[in-house]
Amino acid sequence: MNLRIIIFFLIGLLIFILDIGFNAEQDSKDIYISDQELTSLLSAWESQVGRPPSDEEIVSIINNFVQEEILYREALLLGLDQEDQIIKRRLAQKITFLKQETIPEDPLDEELKEFFEVNKDAYYVPATYSFSHHYFSKESNAKERSAKAMENFLNEGTELVGDPFFLGKNFYQNSAIEIKKNFGEVFFLALETLAINEWSGPHESAFGEHIVLLKEVSDGFYPPLEKVLLRVQQDYLAQAQDKAVTDYINEISTEYRVIINPNFKLQ
């Protein structure tokens, strides 16, 4: 007799013995493993290990599944799923995933184009600024030293020399958000008004004073759909999946009634 036939016969016998051992109605104790479920179990094992399971490993995989199913059913009979927030959350997550999977992963081109046009601002590429600076720490007379350094540079051509700055001296294609984060709002407002390739200052920041050379400004722009297609597709699917879950909840929520103790008081 083929070894696999013997294996599955033994597994069936094991299930039967376990079934009898729990002394309940036959209908409630049947554990039917469909071909699809068995294939899924073996495929999952192969994907994790990197090779097909041996005959002995198949027995172990199925035995583990049977034992888990029996323990799961007994836990339900004992009501262990009740009032368990973790189990509730996991089941809610699972049905959420199932509803999200109903959305096809390849939306139509027209759907993506419409989504892109409606949400175009989300893909706007902001203006960027490239500049160098000499920093003067506010801990050591920043205003006086920076003003003197700038005066000497303009009148005598003296080399500009400041203090070390923890973020460095040169900044390339930084956005307004990045500059405000690193230097503060006041510094950025000053930077916006500067002429290209002219040393200017001193300009105040959150850390002290700066003499700045603005090298380049790149205007913000809306990219064509082709340039951001993958991101648009991901955003579209995420929004569609969220909508599928929301629609499902709205559809079935009318079947439920929420009751809260009107006399409940927060401690």
N, C-alpha and C positions, 0 to 999 in steps of 0.2 A: 504494500500500500504506500502511496506517495507520502513522504514525510510531512508535507504541508497539510494534507488531508488529516493525518493523525493529529497534528498540532491543533487544527481548528476543532477537531472532535474533542480533544482534551479540554480546550477552552470552553466549548459548549457544555461539557460535563461539569467543569468548574462552576460555570454560571448557574447550572441547574442545582448543584449542591449548595452553593451560597444562597440560592433562592429559597430552597427548602429550609435552610438554617434559620431564616428570619421569620418563619411561621406567619405568613400573611396570605391574603388572597392572591391567586395566581396572576390576575390582571394587573395588580399594583406592583408586582415583583418582577415582571418581565423586563429584561434589559436587552433591547434589540439594537445591534450595531449595524447600521446600514453600510452598503458598499462605499457610499460617498464618505461617510464618517470614518470608516476604516482607511480608505485611501488618504484622507486628510491627516489622520494620525501618523501614518507611515511617511507621508510626504514631509510633514513637519519635523519628524525625527531625522529624515535624510538631509533636509536643509540645514539643520543644526549641526549634524555630525559630518556631513560631506560625503556620505556613501549610503547605499541601501542597507537596511537592517538585515541581519542574519535570521535564520529560522528561530533560534533561541531568543534573539532580541525582539522578534515579532511577538512571541509569547509574552515576554516581559512587558512590552508596550501595551498589549491588550489587557493583561492582568492588572496593570496599573490603572488603566482606564476603567475597568470593571470595579475595582476597589474604590476608586474616586466616585464613581456613579452611585455605588451602594452607600458610601458615607454621606454623599450629598442628599440622597433620598431620606436616609435616616435622620439627618439634621433637619430636613423639612418636616418630617413627622413629629419631631420633638419641638418644632416651632423655633428653632435656633435662628431662623432668618428674620424673626419678628423683632422690631425695635433695635435692629442693628444698623447703625448709620453707615458703616463701611459697606455692608452688603447692598443697602439701598443705593448708595452712590455708584457702586460698580454696575448694578443693573441699569441704573439711569444712564450711565455712560455707554453701556452696551447698546441700548435701544437708540441712543443718540447717534452712535456710529452706524447702526443699521440704516437709519433714516438718511444720514449723510451719504451713504454709499449708493443711494438711489439716484444721485445726481451723476450723469455721465461725465467722464473725465475729459472728453473731447468736445467742448462746446462749439457751436457753429461759428463761422467767421463773422457773420452778421451780429451774433450775440456779443462777441468780443468787441466788435467795433462800437456797438451801441453802449456797452459798459464803459469802454474807454472814453467816449465822448462825454458821458454823464459824469465820470470821475476824473476828468482830465487834470484837474488841479493837483491830484494826488501824485502825479508823475512829473510835475513841473520841476525842472532842474534849476536851482537858484543860482544867482550871480556868485562868482568867486573872486577872491582878491589874493594877489601875490605881492608880498612886501618883505622888506628887511627893516630891522630897527636896532637902535642902541638904547639900552635900558639903564635907567638911573633909579636906584632903590630909594623909596620914600623913607627908609630908615636912616639915610645919610644925606640930608639936604638935597633931595632930588630936584626941586624946582631951581635952586640957585646953580647947582652943578650943571644941569642940563641946559639951562639958559646960557651959561657961560660957554659951554662946549659948542653950542650952536652959533653963538656970536663969533667965537674964534674960528670956526669952520668957514663962516661966510666972509669974514674980514681978512683972515690970514691964511686960509686954506689948511688950518690945523686938522690933523686926522681925528675923526670922531672915535672916542673910546668911552665905553660905558661900563656897567657892572654885568656880571654873568646873569643870564636869565634862564630859569629852570626849563623853559620850553624851547630854548634855542634862539637863534638870531634870524633865521630865514623861514618864511612861511609861504607855501605854494598852494594856490587854488583853495584857500579856506573860504567856507561859506560864512554868511552873516551870523548864523547860529554858532558856528565854531569860534568865530572871533569874539562874539559877545560872551561866550562861555569862558574863554581864556583871558580876555582883557577887560571886559565890561562894556556896558552900553555907551558910556561917554567916549571911550576910545574908538568904537566903531563909527559913531556919528562923525567924529573928526576925520576918520579914514575915508569916509565916503566923499568928503569935500576936497581931497588932495589931488594935485596935478600929478600926472605920470612922470616918473624918473626925476623927481626933484625932492631933495631932502627937506623935510619940514618938521617943525616942532619948536619947543617940546609939547607933547600931547599927553594928557593925563590918562592913566589906567587905574585899575584897582590895586596895582602893586607899586606905582610910582609914576615916573615921567619917561617919555619915549621920544626919540628923534627918529622919524620914519621916512623910508623911501618906498613909495608905492610903485611897483614895477608893472603890474598888469591887472586889468579888470575884465573879467569875462561875463558878458550879460547873461541873465537867466533866459531860459527858453523852454518851450513845450516840445518834447521829442516826438517823432512820428511813432505810430503804433508798432511798426516793425522793430524799432530799437528796444522796446520794453515789452514785447509780446509775451515772453515767458512770465514776467511779473504780473502782467494784466490777467493772463490765464489763471495764475495761482490765486489772485485776488478775487476773480470772478467765481471760481470754484468755492473758495472759502465763504463768500457771501451767499452763493446759491445753497450751499450745505447748511449754513446757519438759518436761511429762510425756510428750508425744508423742515428743519426741526421746529422752528417757530410756528409754521403753518400746522404741523401735526399736533403740537400742544394746543393751539387755538381751536383746532377741530374737535379734540376730545375733551377739552377742559369743561365744556358745558355739561358733560355727563357726571361731573364730580361736584360735591358740595363741601365747602370748607367750614368747619365748626370750631370756634375758639371760645374758651371760657371768658365770658364778658367781665368776670370778677377777677381775672388774673392781673396781678401787679408785679412789676419788676422789683427784684430784691435790691 
